[in-house]
Amino acid sequence: MSAASASPPEIIEVEEKRVACDGGNAALGHPMIYLEMGDENHVACPYCGREFRLKAGATGGAGH
Ligand SMILES: [Zn+2]
C-alpha cells in the first residue's frame, strides 16, 4: 500500500442500475454521463473513478 496521492474513490449507493455522474464537483467534475451496470451490481465512472453500487435489497429491475 503506497501513500495516497489522490482521494480514494468515492462509493455511492444507488437504487437503480442506471446512474448519472458528472463528477459532483464544479472544479473536478466532467460532462454528465450515464452509466449502466448491466449484469453487475456496481459500476465505476471512467472519468472520476467514483463507484456506484446497487443498494442491498434493490432489484434493479431484475426481479426475483
Ligand atoms: Zn464521474
PDB file of the backbone (N, CA, C, O) and the ligand in Angstrom, with CONECT records:
HET     ZN  A 101       1
ATOM      1  N   MET A   1       0.850  -1.197   0.000  1.00  0.00           N
ATOM      2  CA  MET A   1       0.000   0.000   0.000  1.00  0.00           C
ATOM      3  C   MET A   1       0.886   1.246   0.000  1.00  0.00           C
ATOM      4  O   MET A   1       1.657   1.453   0.937  1.00  0.00           O
ATOM      5  N   SER A   2       0.789   2.045  -0.998  1.00  0.00           N
ATOM      6  CA  SER A   2       1.553   3.284  -1.054  1.00  0.00           C
ATOM      7  C   SER A   2       0.741   4.419  -0.475  1.00  0.00           C
ATOM      8  O   SER A   2      -0.483   4.340  -0.374  1.00  0.00           O
ATOM      9  N   ALA A   3       1.424   5.459  -0.103  1.00  0.00           N
ATOM     10  CA  ALA A   3       0.729   6.622   0.424  1.00  0.00           C
ATOM     11  C   ALA A   3      -0.210   7.180  -0.631  1.00  0.00           C
ATOM     12  O   ALA A   3       0.143   7.275  -1.806  1.00  0.00           O
ATOM     13  N   ALA A   4      -1.376   7.540  -0.209  1.00  0.00           N
ATOM     14  CA  ALA A   4      -2.363   8.023  -1.154  1.00  0.00           C
ATOM     15  C   ALA A   4      -1.986   9.410  -1.649  1.00  0.00           C
ATOM     16  O   ALA A   4      -1.787  10.340  -0.867  1.00  0.00           O
ATOM     17  N   SER A   5      -1.893   9.521  -2.968  1.00  0.00           N
ATOM     18  CA  SER A   5      -1.641  10.837  -3.547  1.00  0.00           C
ATOM     19  C   SER A   5      -2.932  11.452  -4.052  1.00  0.00           C
ATOM     20  O   SER A   5      -2.979  12.635  -4.391  1.00  0.00           O
ATOM     21  N   ALA A   6      -3.972  10.650  -4.100  1.00  0.00           N
ATOM     22  CA  ALA A   6      -5.282  11.146  -4.518  1.00  0.00           C
ATOM     23  C   ALA A   6      -6.326  10.566  -3.575  1.00  0.00           C
ATOM     24  O   ALA A   6      -6.085   9.555  -2.916  1.00  0.00           O
ATOM     25  N   SER A   7      -7.463  11.196  -3.515  1.00  0.00           N
ATOM     26  CA  SER A   7      -8.511  10.696  -2.656  1.00  0.00           C
ATOM     27  C   SER A   7      -8.953   9.321  -3.145  1.00  0.00           C
ATOM     28  O   SER A   7      -9.015   9.079  -4.351  1.00  0.00           O
ATOM     29  N   PRO A   8      -9.251   8.442  -2.235  1.00  0.00           N
ATOM     30  CA  PRO A   8      -9.779   7.149  -2.653  1.00  0.00           C
ATOM     31  C   PRO A   8     -11.108   7.340  -3.366  1.00  0.00           C
ATOM     32  O   PRO A   8     -11.836   8.294  -3.091  1.00  0.00           O
ATOM     33  N   PRO A   9     -11.420   6.440  -4.276  1.00  0.00           N
ATOM     34  CA  PRO A   9     -12.690   6.590  -4.990  1.00  0.00           C
ATOM     35  C   PRO A   9     -13.857   6.614  -4.027  1.00  0.00           C
ATOM     36  O   PRO A   9     -13.909   5.862  -3.053  1.00  0.00           O
ATOM     37  N   GLU A  10     -14.770   7.479  -4.320  1.00  0.00           N
ATOM     38  CA  GLU A  10     -15.969   7.587  -3.510  1.00  0.00           C
ATOM     39  C   GLU A  10     -16.926   6.466  -3.898  1.00  0.00           C
ATOM     40  O   GLU A  10     -17.060   6.138  -5.077  1.00  0.00           O
ATOM     41  N   ILE A  11     -17.576   5.892  -2.926  1.00  0.00           N
ATOM     42  CA  ILE A  11     -18.548   4.842  -3.211  1.00  0.00           C
ATOM     43  C   ILE A  11     -19.932   5.375  -2.911  1.00  0.00           C
ATOM     44  O   ILE A  11     -20.203   5.871  -1.817  1.00  0.00           O
ATOM     45  N   ILE A  12     -20.792   5.265  -3.888  1.00  0.00           N
ATOM     46  CA  ILE A  12     -22.121   5.824  -3.775  1.00  0.00           C
ATOM     47  C   ILE A  12     -23.142   4.705  -3.938  1.00  0.00           C
ATOM     48  O   ILE A  12     -23.109   3.949  -4.909  1.00  0.00           O
ATOM     49  N   GLU A  13     -24.038   4.616  -2.980  1.00  0.00           N
ATOM     50  CA  GLU A  13     -25.081   3.595  -3.077  1.00  0.00           C
ATOM     51  C   GLU A  13     -26.258   4.154  -3.848  1.00  0.00           C
ATOM     52  O   GLU A  13     -26.723   5.263  -3.582  1.00  0.00           O
ATOM     53  N   VAL A  14     -26.732   3.381  -4.800  1.00  0.00           N
ATOM     54  CA  VAL A  14     -27.846   3.823  -5.625  1.00  0.00           C
ATOM     55  C   VAL A  14     -28.913   2.724  -5.635  1.00  0.00           C
ATOM     56  O   VAL A  14     -28.662   1.577  -5.267  1.00  0.00           O
ATOM     57  N   GLU A  15     -30.096   3.116  -6.066  1.00  0.00           N
ATOM     58  CA  GLU A  15     -31.202   2.154  -6.073  1.00  0.00           C
ATOM     59  C   GLU A  15     -31.550   1.691  -7.475  1.00  0.00           C
ATOM     60  O   GLU A  15     -32.413   0.832  -7.657  1.00  0.00           O
ATOM     61  N   GLU A  16     -30.877   2.261  -8.463  1.00  0.00           N
ATOM     62  CA  GLU A  16     -31.148   1.847  -9.845  1.00  0.00           C
ATOM     63  C   GLU A  16     -29.839   1.525 -10.541  1.00  0.00           C
ATOM     64  O   GLU A  16     -28.781   2.056 -10.203  1.00  0.00           O
ATOM     65  N   LYS A  17     -29.941   0.638 -11.525  1.00  0.00           N
ATOM     66  CA  LYS A  17     -28.720   0.226 -12.221  1.00  0.00           C
ATOM     67  C   LYS A  17     -28.247   1.275 -13.203  1.00  0.00           C
ATOM     68  O   LYS A  17     -27.112   1.225 -13.678  1.00  0.00           O
ATOM     69  N   ARG A  18     -29.109   2.220 -13.506  1.00  0.00           N
ATOM     70  CA  ARG A  18     -28.703   3.285 -14.413  1.00  0.00           C
ATOM     71  C   ARG A  18     -28.478   4.540 -13.587  1.00  0.00           C
ATOM     72  O   ARG A  18     -29.394   5.028 -12.926  1.00  0.00           O
ATOM     73  N   VAL A  19     -27.281   5.050 -13.626  1.00  0.00           N
ATOM     74  CA  VAL A  19     -26.938   6.221 -12.826  1.00  0.00           C
ATOM     75  C   VAL A  19     -26.306   7.280 -13.712  1.00  0.00           C
ATOM     76  O   VAL A  19     -25.714   6.973 -14.746  1.00  0.00           O
ATOM     77  N   ALA A  20     -26.439   8.517 -13.295  1.00  0.00           N
ATOM     78  CA  ALA A  20     -25.784   9.622 -13.985  1.00  0.00           C
ATOM     79  C   ALA A  20     -24.670  10.148 -13.092  1.00  0.00           C
ATOM     80  O   ALA A  20     -24.827  10.241 -11.875  1.00  0.00           O
ATOM     81  N   CYS A  21     -23.545  10.489 -13.710  1.00  0.00           N
ATOM     82  CA  CYS A  21     -22.428  11.043 -12.944  1.00  0.00           C
ATOM     83  C   CYS A  21     -21.876  12.256 -13.683  1.00  0.00           C
ATOM     84  O   CYS A  21     -21.673  12.224 -14.896  1.00  0.00           O
ATOM     85  N   ASP A  22     -21.640  13.312 -12.935  1.00  0.00           N
ATOM     86  CA  ASP A  22     -20.990  14.483 -13.530  1.00  0.00           C
ATOM     87  C   ASP A  22     -19.792  14.900 -12.678  1.00  0.00           C
ATOM     88  O   ASP A  22     -19.315  16.031 -12.768  1.00  0.00           O
ATOM     89  N   GLY A  23     -19.325  13.991 -11.870  1.00  0.00           N
ATOM     90  CA  GLY A  23     -18.177  14.289 -11.025  1.00  0.00           C
ATOM     91  C   GLY A  23     -18.575  14.887  -9.687  1.00  0.00           C
ATOM     92  O   GLY A  23     -17.833  14.785  -8.710  1.00  0.00           O
ATOM     93  N   GLY A  24     -19.733  15.506  -9.642  1.00  0.00           N
ATOM     94  CA  GLY A  24     -20.275  16.005  -8.387  1.00  0.00           C
ATOM     95  C   GLY A  24     -19.542  17.209  -7.839  1.00  0.00           C
ATOM     96  O   GLY A  24     -19.815  17.637  -6.718  1.00  0.00           O
ATOM     97  N   ASN A  25     -18.631  17.757  -8.594  1.00  0.00           N
ATOM     98  CA  ASN A  25     -17.858  18.904  -8.096  1.00  0.00           C
ATOM     99  C   ASN A  25     -17.548  19.815  -9.270  1.00  0.00           C
ATOM    100  O   ASN A  25     -17.057  19.354 -10.301  1.00  0.00           O
ATOM    101  N   ALA A  26     -17.824  21.084  -9.126  1.00  0.00           N
ATOM    102  CA  ALA A  26     -17.674  22.005 -10.243  1.00  0.00           C
ATOM    103  C   ALA A  26     -16.236  22.058 -10.734  1.00  0.00           C
ATOM    104  O   ALA A  26     -15.991  22.195 -11.933  1.00  0.00           O
ATOM    105  N   ALA A  27     -15.284  21.951  -9.813  1.00  0.00           N
ATOM    106  CA  ALA A  27     -13.882  22.064 -10.203  1.00  0.00           C
ATOM    107  C   ALA A  27     -13.333  20.763 -10.763  1.00  0.00           C
ATOM    108  O   ALA A  27     -12.537  20.765 -11.702  1.00  0.00           O
ATOM    109  N   LEU A  28     -13.764  19.655 -10.182  1.00  0.00           N
ATOM    110  CA  LEU A  28     -13.227  18.358 -10.586  1.00  0.00           C
ATOM    111  C   LEU A  28     -14.210  17.577 -11.434  1.00  0.00           C
ATOM    112  O   LEU A  28     -13.968  16.418 -11.771  1.00  0.00           O
ATOM    113  N   GLY A  29     -15.308  18.207 -11.776  1.00  0.00           N
ATOM    114  CA  GLY A  29     -16.358  17.489 -12.476  1.00  0.00           C
ATOM    115  C   GLY A  29     -16.023  17.192 -13.922  1.00  0.00           C
ATOM    116  O   GLY A  29     -14.933  17.497 -14.404  1.00  0.00           O
ATOM    117  N   HIS A  30     -16.989  16.588 -14.606  1.00  0.00           N
ATOM    118  CA  HIS A  30     -16.830  16.222 -16.013  1.00  0.00           C
ATOM    119  C   HIS A  30     -18.202  16.261 -16.638  1.00  0.00           C
ATOM    120  O   HIS A  30     -19.199  16.348 -15.921  1.00  0.00           O
ATOM    121  N   PRO A  31     -18.286  16.199 -17.951  1.00  0.00           N
ATOM    122  CA  PRO A  31     -19.612  16.196 -18.573  1.00  0.00           C
ATOM    123  C   PRO A  31     -20.456  15.056 -18.033  1.00  0.00           C
ATOM    124  O   PRO A  31     -19.956  13.953 -17.811  1.00  0.00           O
ATOM    125  N   MET A  32     -21.716  15.320 -17.827  1.00  0.00           N
ATOM    126  CA  MET A  32     -22.574  14.278 -17.273  1.00  0.00           C
ATOM    127  C   MET A  32     -22.682  13.101 -18.231  1.00  0.00           C
ATOM    128  O   MET A  32     -22.942  13.266 -19.423  1.00  0.00           O
ATOM    129  N   ILE A  33     -22.479  11.924 -17.687  1.00  0.00           N
ATOM    130  CA  ILE A  33     -22.634  10.708 -18.477  1.00  0.00           C
ATOM    131  C   ILE A  33     -23.536   9.758 -17.713  1.00  0.00           C
ATOM    132  O   ILE A  33     -23.712   9.869 -16.499  1.00  0.00           O
ATOM    133  N   TYR A  34     -24.101   8.824 -18.455  1.00  0.00           N
ATOM    134  CA  TYR A  34     -24.919   7.796 -17.829  1.00  0.00           C
ATOM    135  C   TYR A  34     -24.144   6.489 -17.818  1.00  0.00           C
ATOM    136  O   TYR A  34     -23.473   6.127 -18.784  1.00  0.00           O
ATOM    137  N   LEU A  35     -24.258   5.798 -16.701  1.00  0.00           N
ATOM    138  CA  LEU A  35     -23.558   4.530 -16.543  1.00  0.00           C
ATOM    139  C   LEU A  35     -24.589   3.430 -16.330  1.00  0.00           C
ATOM    140  O   LEU A  35     -25.546   3.586 -15.571  1.00  0.00           O
ATOM    141  N   GLU A  36     -24.373   2.332 -17.010  1.00  0.00           N
ATOM    142  CA  GLU A  36     -25.264   1.174 -16.878  1.00  0.00           C
ATOM    143  C   GLU A  36     -24.504   0.023 -16.223  1.00  0.00           C
ATOM    144  O   GLU A  36     -23.406  -0.333 -16.650  1.00  0.00           O
ATOM    145  N   MET A  37     -25.101  -0.550 -15.187  1.00  0.00           N
ATOM    146  CA  MET A  37     -24.429  -1.656 -14.507  1.00  0.00           C
ATOM    147  C   MET A  37     -24.556  -2.965 -15.270  1.00  0.00           C
ATOM    148  O   MET A  37     -23.751  -3.878 -15.088  1.00  0.00           O
ATOM    149  N   GLY A  38     -25.555  -3.054 -16.113  1.00  0.00           N
ATOM    150  CA  GLY A  38     -25.742  -4.296 -16.865  1.00  0.00           C
ATOM    151  C   GLY A  38     -26.006  -5.461 -15.927  1.00  0.00           C
ATOM    152  O   GLY A  38     -26.910  -5.411 -15.093  1.00  0.00           O
ATOM    153  N   ASP A  39     -25.207  -6.508 -16.074  1.00  0.00           N
ATOM    154  CA  ASP A  39     -25.391  -7.698 -15.239  1.00  0.00           C
ATOM    155  C   ASP A  39     -24.707  -7.570 -13.892  1.00  0.00           C
ATOM    156  O   ASP A  39     -24.863  -8.424 -13.019  1.00  0.00           O
ATOM    157  N   GLU A  40     -23.951  -6.502 -13.730  1.00  0.00           N
ATOM    158  CA  GLU A  40     -23.239  -6.313 -12.473  1.00  0.00           C
ATOM    159  C   GLU A  40     -24.135  -5.558 -11.493  1.00  0.00           C
ATOM    160  O   GLU A  40     -25.222  -5.097 -11.842  1.00  0.00           O
ATOM    161  N   ASN A  41     -23.646  -5.447 -10.255  1.00  0.00           N
ATOM    162  CA  ASN A  41     -24.373  -4.628  -9.286  1.00  0.00           C
ATOM    163  C   ASN A  41     -23.518  -3.445  -8.847  1.00  0.00           C
ATOM    164  O   ASN A  41     -23.723  -2.853  -7.787  1.00  0.00           O
ATOM    165  N   HIS A  42     -22.552  -3.126  -9.702  1.00  0.00           N
ATOM    166  CA  HIS A  42     -21.723  -1.953  -9.423  1.00  0.00           C
ATOM    167  C   HIS A  42     -21.129  -1.485 -10.738  1.00  0.00           C
ATOM    168  O   HIS A  42     -21.019  -2.253 -11.694  1.00  0.00           O
ATOM    169  N   VAL A  43     -20.748  -0.220 -10.777  1.00  0.00           N
ATOM    170  CA  VAL A  43     -20.096   0.328 -11.964  1.00  0.00           C
ATOM    171  C   VAL A  43     -19.242   1.500 -11.519  1.00  0.00           C
ATOM    172  O   VAL A  43     -19.609   2.242 -10.609  1.00  0.00           O
ATOM    173  N   ALA A  44     -18.101   1.657 -12.169  1.00  0.00           N
ATOM    174  CA  ALA A  44     -17.202   2.763 -11.822  1.00  0.00           C
ATOM    175  C   ALA A  44     -17.221   3.786 -12.945  1.00  0.00           C
ATOM    176  O   ALA A  44     -17.249   3.429 -14.123  1.00  0.00           O
ATOM    177  N   CYS A  45     -17.206   5.041 -12.580  1.00  0.00           N
ATOM    178  CA  CYS A  45     -17.187   6.097 -13.568  1.00  0.00           C
ATOM    179  C   CYS A  45     -15.780   6.198 -14.169  1.00  0.00           C
ATOM    180  O   CYS A  45     -14.805   6.346 -13.432  1.00  0.00           O
ATOM    181  N   PRO A  46     -15.669   6.121 -15.499  1.00  0.00           N
ATOM    182  CA  PRO A  46     -14.341   6.202 -16.114  1.00  0.00           C
ATOM    183  C   PRO A  46     -13.721   7.586 -15.998  1.00  0.00           C
ATOM    184  O   PRO A  46     -12.511   7.735 -16.172  1.00  0.00           O
ATOM    185  N   TYR A  47     -14.519   8.590 -15.709  1.00  0.00           N
ATOM    186  CA  TYR A  47     -13.986   9.955 -15.613  1.00  0.00           C
ATOM    187  C   TYR A  47     -13.409  10.231 -14.240  1.00  0.00           C
ATOM    188  O   TYR A  47     -12.245  10.612 -14.116  1.00  0.00           O
ATOM    189  N   CYS A  48     -14.213  10.042 -13.213  1.00  0.00           N
ATOM    190  CA  CYS A  48     -13.785  10.473 -11.884  1.00  0.00           C
ATOM    191  C   CYS A  48     -13.503   9.294 -10.957  1.00  0.00           C
ATOM    192  O   CYS A  48     -13.012   9.492  -9.846  1.00  0.00           O
ATOM    193  N   GLY A  49     -13.804   8.079 -11.392  1.00  0.00           N
ATOM    194  CA  GLY A  49     -13.444   6.917 -10.596  1.00  0.00           C
ATOM    195  C   GLY A  49     -14.414   6.585  -9.482  1.00  0.00           C
ATOM    196  O   GLY A  49     -14.222   5.616  -8.747  1.00  0.00           O
ATOM    197  N   ARG A  50     -15.465   7.396  -9.356  1.00  0.00           N
ATOM    198  CA  ARG A  50     -16.438   7.080  -8.313  1.00  0.00           C
ATOM    199  C   ARG A  50     -17.112   5.756  -8.647  1.00  0.00           C
ATOM    200  O   ARG A  50     -17.380   5.441  -9.807  1.00  0.00           O
ATOM    201  N   GLU A  51     -17.375   4.994  -7.594  1.00  0.00           N
ATOM    202  CA  GLU A  51     -18.005   3.707  -7.801  1.00  0.00           C
ATOM    203  C   GLU A  51     -19.441   3.759  -7.306  1.00  0.00           C
ATOM    204  O   GLU A  51     -19.719   4.193  -6.188  1.00  0.00           O
ATOM    205  N   PHE A  52     -20.330   3.313  -8.150  1.00  0.00           N
ATOM    206  CA  PHE A  52     -21.744   3.245  -7.791  1.00  0.00           C
ATOM    207  C   PHE A  52     -22.096   1.800  -7.513  1.00  0.00           C
ATOM    208  O   PHE A  52     -21.797   0.904  -8.302  1.00  0.00           O
ATOM    209  N   ARG A  53     -22.734   1.591  -6.376  1.00  0.00           N
ATOM    210  CA  ARG A  53     -23.118   0.235  -6.003  1.00  0.00           C
ATOM    211  C   ARG A  53     -24.612   0.173  -5.798  1.00  0.00           C
ATOM    212  O   ARG A  53     -25.226   1.076  -5.230  1.00  0.00           O
ATOM    213  N   LEU A  54     -25.177  -0.917  -6.278  1.00  0.00           N
ATOM    214  CA  LEU A  54     -26.603  -1.105  -6.093  1.00  0.00           C
ATOM    215  C   LEU A  54     -26.865  -1.414  -4.622  1.00  0.00           C
ATOM    216  O   LEU A  54     -26.225  -2.281  -4.026  1.00  0.00           O
ATOM    217  N   LYS A  55     -27.812  -0.688  -4.059  1.00  0.00           N
ATOM    218  CA  LYS A  55     -28.161  -0.901  -2.657  1.00  0.00           C
ATOM    219  C   LYS A  55     -28.651  -2.323  -2.436  1.00  0.00           C
ATOM    220  O   LYS A  55     -29.356  -2.885  -3.275  1.00  0.00           O
ATOM    221  N   ALA A  56     -28.282  -2.888  -1.326  1.00  0.00           N
ATOM    222  CA  ALA A  56     -28.786  -4.210  -0.982  1.00  0.00           C
ATOM    223  C   ALA A  56     -30.307  -4.139  -0.908  1.00  0.00           C
ATOM    224  O   ALA A  56     -30.875  -3.232  -0.300  1.00  0.00           O
ATOM    225  N   GLY A  57     -30.940  -5.098  -1.528  1.00  0.00           N
ATOM    226  CA  GLY A  57     -32.397  -5.120  -1.496  1.00  0.00           C
ATOM    227  C   GLY A  57     -33.014  -4.510  -2.739  1.00  0.00           C
ATOM    228  O   GLY A  57     -34.178  -4.763  -3.047  1.00  0.00           O
ATOM    229  N   ALA A  58     -32.234  -3.700  -3.460  1.00  0.00           N
ATOM    230  CA  ALA A  58     -32.748  -3.136  -4.689  1.00  0.00           C
ATOM    231  C   ALA A  58     -32.705  -4.200  -5.777  1.00  0.00           C
ATOM    232  O   ALA A  58     -31.720  -4.924  -5.919  1.00  0.00           O
ATOM    233  N   THR A  59     -33.759  -4.281  -6.519  1.00  0.00           N
ATOM    234  CA  THR A  59     -33.824  -5.342  -7.529  1.00  0.00           C
ATOM    235  C   THR A  59     -33.165  -4.902  -8.821  1.00  0.00           C
ATOM    236  O   THR A  59     -32.704  -5.742  -9.595  1.00  0.00           O
ATOM    237  N   GLY A  60     -33.112  -3.614  -9.068  1.00  0.00           N
ATOM    238  CA  GLY A  60     -32.553  -3.138 -10.315  1.00  0.00           C
ATOM    239  C   GLY A  60     -33.348  -3.601 -11.512  1.00  0.00           C
ATOM    240  O   GLY A  60     -32.864  -3.558 -12.643  1.00  0.00           O
ATOM    241  N   GLY A  61     -34.560  -4.042 -11.268  1.00  0.00           N
ATOM    242  CA  GLY A  61     -35.420  -4.449 -12.378  1.00  0.00           C
ATOM    243  C   GLY A  61     -35.215  -5.899 -12.778  1.00  0.00           C
ATOM    244  O   GLY A  61     -35.844  -6.374 -13.724  1.00  0.00           O
ATOM    245  N   ALA A  62     -34.347  -6.606 -12.075  1.00  0.00           N
ATOM    246  CA  ALA A  62     -34.056  -7.988 -12.441  1.00  0.00           C
ATOM    247  C   ALA A  62     -35.169  -8.917 -11.965  1.00  0.00           C
ATOM    248  O   ALA A  62     -35.346 -10.000 -12.523  1.00  0.00           O
ATOM    249  N   GLY A  63     -35.909  -8.519 -10.960  1.00  0.00           N
ATOM    250  CA  GLY A  63     -36.976  -9.348 -10.439  1.00  0.00           C
ATOM    251  C   GLY A  63     -36.437 -10.499  -9.615  1.00  0.00           C
ATOM    252  O   GLY A  63     -35.232 -10.609  -9.390  1.00  0.00           O
ATOM    253  N   HIS A  64     -37.336 -11.348  -9.171  1.00  0.00           N
ATOM    254  CA  HIS A  64     -36.929 -12.480  -8.354  1.00  0.00           C
ATOM    255  C   HIS A  64     -37.005 -13.758  -9.134  1.00  0.00           C
ATOM    256  O   HIS A  64     -36.697 -14.824  -8.603  1.00  0.00           O
TER     257      HIS A  64
HETATM  258 ZN    ZN A 101     -17.922  10.608 -12.696  1.00  0.00          ZN2+
END
